[in-house]
Amino acid sequence: MSDAAQPTAAEVRAAAEAVKAALDRHLEAVERRSGEDDPAVYAAFNELAATAEAYDELLYDAYDEVTPFEIPGDDALPAYAGPEEPSALSVLIRRDYAVAEPQRLLAQARRVADLDPDVDADLRAGTAGVHTALGVIFEEYEADEIASRHKEFGLVEGDSTLWVTAAEELTDPGEWLSAPFDQPDPQAVVCRFDVSAVFDEDGDDGDDGDGDEDGGLDEDDLDDDLEAEGADAGTPERDEGAGRAPGR
């Protein structure tokens, strides 16, 4: 607990009263709502979230205590306001991975290099690092294939999300290539699909299954290679869960 500018007991009490008042206003807005996307309910919700967050911060600063409430983040989508009959769409995908087994990743990249003389010679010589190996792997395999076979490449999945956004017309060729990942208009999101361990409260271990497709490295062969290099071939497991948040 910081000794600098600690809030007074009166300030904490006032913040608590503000939360109570915001709760009442939120309930009143819900009781009077005119439809699923009533702006009054949306405004009351945001007010309640803001007052609860302010109270939580003051309570912690003054007493080193917290509330049991989870304050909503800024990732909640607003009501859909895009075209009702879109003639174009964009699909935005983000997948995070941890490089859990660099030796496994390097072994896969070296296998690609052995089959293709145009690939970085440092890989064949065993002097290339993870940065080079990642470039080789993502050039050789489609992103969806890497997602389905991530364990083979020594990767562990983190969060992932897919957003489908609507538009009136397709953009001109090359129009957004210089900045493809600028924040999309949240009101144009038709739907989104999220995968994260936070959705798996029971902690069940997921089993993605490793592919054995043509061009892939056989797990037994790879484990033998890694053992020869003194690496641990075991793959850390990850709790998995999936959630879907509609955009409208």
C-alpha positions as a LaTeX table, in Angstrom:
\begin{tabular}{lrrr}
\hline
Residue & $x$ (\AA) & $y$ (\AA) & $z$ (\AA) \\
\hline
Met1 & 0.00 & 0.00 & 0.00 \\
Ser2 & 1.49 & 3.32 & $-1.05$ \\
Asp3 & 1.98 & 6.16 & 1.41 \\
Ala4 & 1.65 & 8.80 & $-1.33$ \\
Ala5 & $-1.65$ & 10.66 & $-1.65$ \\
Gln6 & $-3.78$ & 8.01 & 0.00 \\
Pro7 & $-7.52$ & 8.68 & $-0.30$ \\
Thr8 & $-9.41$ & 9.61 & 2.81 \\
Ala9 & $-12.10$ & 7.48 & 4.39 \\
Ala10 & $-14.66$ & 10.03 & 3.21 \\
Glu11 & $-13.49$ & 9.67 & $-0.41$ \\
Val12 & $-13.77$ & 5.90 & $-0.25$ \\
Arg13 & $-17.25$ & 6.18 & 1.26 \\
Ala14 & $-18.30$ & 8.62 & $-1.48$ \\
Ala15 & $-17.05$ & 6.21 & $-4.15$ \\
Ala16 & $-19.05$ & 3.41 & $-2.55$ \\
Glu17 & $-22.19$ & 5.56 & $-2.59$ \\
Ala18 & $-21.56$ & 6.33 & $-6.27$ \\
Val19 & $-21.50$ & 2.60 & $-7.01$ \\
Lys20 & $-24.82$ & 2.15 & $-5.19$ \\
Ala21 & $-26.40$ & 4.97 & $-7.17$ \\
Ala22 & $-25.03$ & 3.60 & $-10.45$ \\
Leu23 & $-26.47$ & 0.18 & $-9.58$ \\
Asp24 & $-29.90$ & 1.73 & $-9.11$ \\
Arg25 & $-29.67$ & 3.64 & $-12.40$ \\
His26 & $-28.55$ & 0.52 & $-14.25$ \\
Leu27 & $-31.47$ & $-1.51$ & $-12.90$ \\
Glu28 & $-33.92$ & 1.26 & $-13.77$ \\
Ala29 & $-32.54$ & 1.43 & $-17.33$ \\
Val30 & $-32.86$ & $-2.34$ & $-17.70$ \\
Glu31 & $-36.43$ & $-2.29$ & $-16.41$ \\
Arg32 & $-37.38$ & 0.45 & $-18.89$ \\
Arg33 & $-35.36$ & $-0.71$ & $-21.88$ \\
Ser34 & $-37.03$ & $-0.38$ & $-25.27$ \\
Gly35 & $-35.14$ & $-3.17$ & $-27.02$ \\
Glu36 & $-32.06$ & $-5.36$ & $-27.05$ \\
Asp37 & $-29.74$ & $-2.50$ & $-28.01$ \\
Asp38 & $-31.23$ & 0.26 & $-25.86$ \\
Pro39 & $-28.59$ & 3.04 & $-25.62$ \\
Ala40 & $-29.77$ & 3.96 & $-22.11$ \\
Val41 & $-28.87$ & 0.48 & $-20.85$ \\
Tyr42 & $-25.51$ & 0.69 & $-22.60$ \\
Ala43 & $-24.78$ & 4.08 & $-20.98$ \\
Ala44 & $-25.85$ & 2.87 & $-17.54$ \\
Phe45 & $-23.67$ & $-0.21$ & $-17.91$ \\
Asn46 & $-20.61$ & 1.92 & $-18.73$ \\
Glu47 & $-21.34$ & 4.24 & $-15.82$ \\
Leu48 & $-21.60$ & 1.31 & $-13.43$ \\
Ala49 & $-18.34$ & $-0.16$ & $-14.68$ \\
Ala50 & $-16.54$ & 3.18 & $-14.29$ \\
Thr51 & $-17.80$ & 3.83 & $-10.76$ \\
Ala52 & $-17.03$ & 0.27 & $-9.66$ \\
Glu53 & $-13.50$ & 0.55 & $-11.00$ \\
Ala54 & $-12.97$ & 3.89 & $-9.26$ \\
Tyr55 & $-14.22$ & 2.45 & $-5.96$ \\
Asp56 & $-12.01$ & $-0.61$ & $-6.32$ \\
Glu57 & $-8.92$ & 1.56 & $-6.84$ \\
Leu58 & $-9.69$ & 3.85 & $-3.88$ \\
Leu59 & $-10.44$ & 0.89 & $-1.63$ \\
Tyr60 & $-7.10$ & $-0.67$ & $-2.49$ \\
Asp61 & $-5.15$ & 2.57 & $-2.05$ \\
Ala62 & $-6.75$ & 3.32 & 1.30 \\
Tyr63 & $-7.10$ & $-0.14$ & 2.86 \\
Asp64 & $-5.12$ & $-2.56$ & 0.67 \\
Glu65 & $-8.38$ & $-4.41$ & $-0.03$ \\
Val66 & $-10.16$ & $-5.31$ & $-3.26$ \\
Thr67 & $-13.73$ & $-6.00$ & $-4.34$ \\
Pro68 & $-14.95$ & $-9.36$ & $-5.69$ \\
Phe69 & $-16.19$ & $-7.69$ & $-8.87$ \\
Glu70 & $-14.54$ & $-8.19$ & $-12.25$ \\
Ile71 & $-14.43$ & $-4.87$ & $-14.05$ \\
Pro72 & $-15.32$ & $-5.29$ & $-17.76$ \\
Gly73 & $-12.52$ & $-4.44$ & $-20.15$ \\
Asp74 & $-12.63$ & $-2.31$ & $-23.26$ \\
Asp75 & $-12.92$ & $-5.34$ & $-25.55$ \\
Ala76 & $-16.71$ & $-5.50$ & $-25.32$ \\
Leu77 & $-18.18$ & $-4.76$ & $-28.73$ \\
Pro78 & $-20.81$ & $-2.05$ & $-29.19$ \\
Ala79 & $-24.07$ & $-2.65$ & $-31.01$ \\
Tyr80 & $-23.67$ & $-3.54$ & $-34.69$ \\
Ala81 & $-24.07$ & $-0.51$ & $-36.93$ \\
Gly82 & $-22.67$ & $-1.82$ & $-40.21$ \\
Pro83 & $-24.55$ & $-2.53$ & $-43.42$ \\
Glu84 & $-27.52$ & $-4.88$ & $-43.09$ \\
Glu85 & $-26.69$ & $-6.48$ & $-46.45$ \\
Pro86 & $-22.88$ & $-6.35$ & $-46.70$ \\
Ser87 & $-21.39$ & $-6.79$ & $-50.14$ \\
Ala88 & $-17.86$ & $-7.33$ & $-48.75$ \\
Leu89 & $-16.23$ & $-8.57$ & $-45.59$ \\
Ser90 & $-12.85$ & $-8.77$ & $-43.87$ \\
Val91 & $-11.69$ & $-11.66$ & $-41.69$ \\
Leu92 & $-9.14$ & $-10.64$ & $-39.07$ \\
Ile93 & $-7.28$ & $-13.40$ & $-37.23$ \\
Arg94 & $-4.77$ & $-13.23$ & $-34.42$ \\
Arg95 & $-3.09$ & $-16.29$ & $-32.89$ \\
Asp96 & $-0.46$ & $-16.13$ & $-30.15$ \\
Tyr97 & 2.14 & $-18.84$ & $-29.52$ \\
Ala98 & 4.92 & $-19.42$ & $-27.02$ \\
Val99 & 8.12 & $-20.91$ & $-28.39$ \\
Ala100 & 8.24 & $-23.63$ & $-25.74$ \\
Glu101 & 10.74 & $-25.98$ & $-27.41$ \\
Pro102 & 13.25 & $-24.11$ & $-29.58$ \\
Gln103 & 15.14 & $-27.31$ & $-30.44$ \\
Arg104 & 11.98 & $-28.88$ & $-31.85$ \\
Leu105 & 11.34 & $-25.74$ & $-33.93$ \\
Leu106 & 14.93 & $-25.71$ & $-35.19$ \\
Ala107 & 14.77 & $-29.42$ & $-36.07$ \\
Gln108 & 11.67 & $-28.86$ & $-38.21$ \\
Ala109 & 13.26 & $-25.86$ & $-39.93$ \\
Arg110 & 16.46 & $-27.82$ & $-40.61$ \\
Arg111 & 14.38 & $-30.57$ & $-42.19$ \\
Val112 & 12.85 & $-28.01$ & $-44.57$ \\
Ala113 & 16.33 & $-26.65$ & $-45.33$ \\
Asp114 & 17.63 & $-30.14$ & $-46.09$ \\
Leu115 & 14.92 & $-30.57$ & $-48.72$ \\
Asp116 & 15.24 & $-27.11$ & $-50.27$ \\
Pro117 & 18.69 & $-25.78$ & $-51.27$ \\
Asp118 & 17.30 & $-22.24$ & $-51.50$ \\
Val119 & 16.59 & $-22.13$ & $-47.75$ \\
Asp120 & 19.08 & $-20.42$ & $-45.43$ \\
Ala121 & 22.32 & $-22.44$ & $-45.40$ \\
Asp122 & 22.90 & $-21.51$ & $-41.74$ \\
Leu123 & 20.07 & $-23.87$ & $-40.83$ \\
Arg124 & 21.80 & $-26.79$ & $-42.49$ \\
Ala125 & 25.02 & $-25.81$ & $-40.73$ \\
Gly126 & 23.26 & $-25.65$ & $-37.37$ \\
Thr127 & 24.20 & $-22.01$ & $-36.75$ \\
Ala128 & 20.83 & $-20.35$ & $-37.33$ \\
Gly129 & 18.63 & $-19.25$ & $-34.46$ \\
Val130 & 14.93 & $-19.23$ & $-33.61$ \\
His131 & 14.27 & $-16.06$ & $-35.62$ \\
Thr132 & 15.48 & $-17.71$ & $-38.82$ \\
Ala133 & 13.64 & $-20.96$ & $-38.04$ \\
Leu134 & 10.34 & $-19.15$ & $-37.54$ \\
Gly135 & 10.70 & $-17.44$ & $-40.91$ \\
Val136 & 11.37 & $-20.75$ & $-42.64$ \\
Ile137 & 8.47 & $-22.55$ & $-40.94$ \\
Phe138 & 5.91 & $-19.84$ & $-41.67$ \\
Glu139 & 7.05 & $-19.59$ & $-45.28$ \\
Glu140 & 6.83 & $-23.35$ & $-45.76$ \\
Tyr141 & 3.50 & $-24.06$ & $-44.05$ \\
Glu142 & 0.12 & $-22.35$ & $-44.12$ \\
Ala143 & $-0.86$ & $-20.59$ & $-40.90$ \\
Asp144 & $-3.85$ & $-22.91$ & $-40.43$ \\
Glu145 & $-1.62$ & $-25.96$ & $-40.75$ \\
Ile146 & 0.75 & $-24.58$ & $-38.13$ \\
Ala147 & $-2.23$ & $-23.95$ & $-35.86$ \\
Ser148 & $-3.38$ & $-27.57$ & $-36.17$ \\
Arg149 & 0.14 & $-29.00$ & $-35.78$ \\
His150 & 1.68 & $-26.45$ & $-33.42$ \\
Lys151 & 3.12 & $-29.07$ & $-31.05$ \\
Glu152 & 5.22 & $-30.50$ & $-33.87$ \\
Phe153 & 6.90 & $-27.11$ & $-34.19$ \\
Gly154 & 7.60 & $-26.73$ & $-30.48$ \\
Leu155 & 4.87 & $-24.12$ & $-30.05$ \\
Val156 & 2.26 & $-23.77$ & $-27.34$ \\
Glu157 & $-0.97$ & $-21.95$ & $-28.16$ \\
Gly158 & $-1.94$ & $-18.74$ & $-26.40$ \\
Asp159 & $-5.11$ & $-16.77$ & $-26.99$ \\
Ser160 & $-6.61$ & $-16.50$ & $-30.45$ \\
Thr161 & $-9.45$ & $-14.51$ & $-31.95$ \\
Leu162 & $-11.23$ & $-14.23$ & $-35.30$ \\
Trp163 & $-13.30$ & $-11.19$ & $-36.22$ \\
Val164 & $-15.65$ & $-10.97$ & $-39.20$ \\
Thr165 & $-16.29$ & $-7.36$ & $-40.21$ \\
Ala166 & $-18.77$ & $-6.16$ & $-42.82$ \\
Ala167 & $-18.29$ & $-3.48$ & $-45.46$ \\
Glu168 & $-20.27$ & $-1.84$ & $-48.23$ \\
Glu169 & $-17.69$ & $-2.72$ & $-50.88$ \\
Leu170 & $-14.32$ & $-4.41$ & $-51.31$ \\
Thr171 & $-11.32$ & $-2.13$ & $-50.84$ \\
Asp172 & $-9.10$ & $-1.27$ & $-53.77$ \\
Pro173 & $-6.10$ & $-3.56$ & $-54.37$ \\
Gly174 & $-3.21$ & $-2.60$ & $-52.10$ \\
Glu175 & $-5.25$ & 0.02 & $-50.24$ \\
Trp176 & $-4.55$ & $-1.20$ & $-46.70$ \\
Leu177 & $-1.38$ & $-3.26$ & $-47.19$ \\
Ser178 & 0.82 & $-0.61$ & $-45.55$ \\
Ala179 & $-1.19$ & $-0.84$ & $-42.31$ \\
Pro180 & $-3.25$ & $-4.05$ & $-42.41$ \\
Phe181 & $-3.77$ & $-4.36$ & $-38.67$ \\
Asp182 & $-5.19$ & $-0.94$ & $-37.85$ \\
Gln183 & $-8.06$ & $-1.22$ & $-35.39$ \\
Pro184 & $-11.22$ & $-2.20$ & $-37.28$ \\
Asp185 & $-14.49$ & $-0.40$ & $-36.69$ \\
Pro186 & $-16.04$ & $-2.29$ & $-33.72$ \\
Gln187 & $-19.52$ & $-1.39$ & $-34.95$ \\
Ala188 & $-18.86$ & $-3.25$ & $-38.21$ \\
Val189 & $-18.04$ & $-6.56$ & $-36.50$ \\
Val190 & $-20.64$ & $-9.15$ & $-37.49$ \\
Cys191 & $-19.32$ & $-11.79$ & $-35.10$ \\
Arg192 & $-16.16$ & $-12.86$ & $-33.33$ \\
Phe193 & $-14.79$ & $-16.18$ & $-32.12$ \\
Asp194 & $-12.34$ & $-16.30$ & $-29.22$ \\
Val195 & $-10.23$ & $-19.14$ & $-27.82$ \\
Ser196 & $-8.51$ & $-18.72$ & $-24.47$ \\
Ala197 & $-7.61$ & $-20.70$ & $-21.38$ \\
Val198 & $-9.69$ & $-18.21$ & $-19.35$ \\
Phe199 & $-12.83$ & $-19.88$ & $-20.68$ \\
Asp200 & $-11.80$ & $-23.21$ & $-19.16$ \\
Glu201 & $-12.50$ & $-22.71$ & $-15.48$ \\
Asp202 & $-12.30$ & $-26.46$ & $-14.80$ \\
Gly203 & $-8.73$ & $-26.67$ & $-16.05$ \\
Asp204 & $-9.39$ & $-29.56$ & $-18.43$ \\
Asp205 & $-6.40$ & $-30.41$ & $-20.57$ \\
Gly206 & $-7.07$ & $-30.07$ & $-24.27$ \\
Asp207 & $-5.84$ & $-32.63$ & $-26.76$ \\
Asp208 & $-5.31$ & $-31.01$ & $-30.12$ \\
Gly209 & $-3.84$ & $-34.10$ & $-31.71$ \\
Asp210 & $-0.71$ & $-33.93$ & $-33.81$ \\
Gly211 & $-1.04$ & $-34.14$ & $-37.54$ \\
Asp212 & 0.85 & $-36.74$ & $-39.55$ \\
Glu213 & 0.48 & $-35.12$ & $-42.92$ \\
Asp214 & 2.79 & $-35.44$ & $-45.89$ \\
Gly215 & 5.80 & $-33.18$ & $-45.51$ \\
Gly216 & 5.53 & $-33.17$ & $-41.70$ \\
Leu217 & 8.15 & $-34.54$ & $-39.39$ \\
Asp218 & 7.20 & $-37.81$ & $-37.72$ \\
Glu219 & 7.00 & $-37.37$ & $-33.95$ \\
Asp220 & 9.07 & $-40.48$ & $-33.19$ \\
Asp221 & 11.79 & $-39.42$ & $-35.62$ \\
Leu222 & 11.82 & $-35.91$ & $-34.21$ \\
Asp223 & 12.02 & $-37.16$ & $-30.63$ \\
Asp224 & 14.99 & $-39.31$ & $-31.62$ \\
Asp225 & 16.66 & $-36.27$ & $-33.18$ \\
Leu226 & 16.04 & $-34.16$ & $-30.09$ \\
Glu227 & 17.28 & $-36.84$ & $-27.73$ \\
Ala228 & 20.45 & $-37.03$ & $-29.78$ \\
Glu229 & 20.86 & $-33.29$ & $-29.24$ \\
Gly230 & 20.21 & $-33.59$ & $-25.50$ \\
Ala231 & 16.86 & $-31.80$ & $-25.67$ \\
Asp232 & 13.72 & $-32.65$ & $-23.76$ \\
Ala233 & 11.16 & $-33.74$ & $-26.35$ \\
Gly234 & 8.15 & $-33.48$ & $-24.05$ \\
Thr235 & 5.58 & $-30.85$ & $-24.94$ \\
Pro236 & 4.01 & $-28.78$ & $-22.14$ \\
Glu237 & 0.27 & $-29.16$ & $-21.96$ \\
Arg238 & $-2.11$ & $-26.21$ & $-21.97$ \\
Asp239 & $-5.55$ & $-25.73$ & $-20.51$ \\
Glu240 & $-7.85$ & $-24.79$ & $-23.34$ \\
Gly241 & $-11.25$ & $-23.25$ & $-23.60$ \\
Ala242 & $-13.32$ & $-21.59$ & $-26.26$ \\
Gly243 & $-15.76$ & $-18.74$ & $-26.19$ \\
Arg244 & $-17.81$ & $-16.85$ & $-28.75$ \\
Ala245 & $-18.87$ & $-13.25$ & $-28.44$ \\
Pro246 & $-21.36$ & $-12.15$ & $-31.11$ \\
Gly247 & $-20.95$ & $-8.72$ & $-32.55$ \\
Arg248 & $-24.63$ & $-8.03$ & $-32.59$ \\
\hline
\end{tabular}
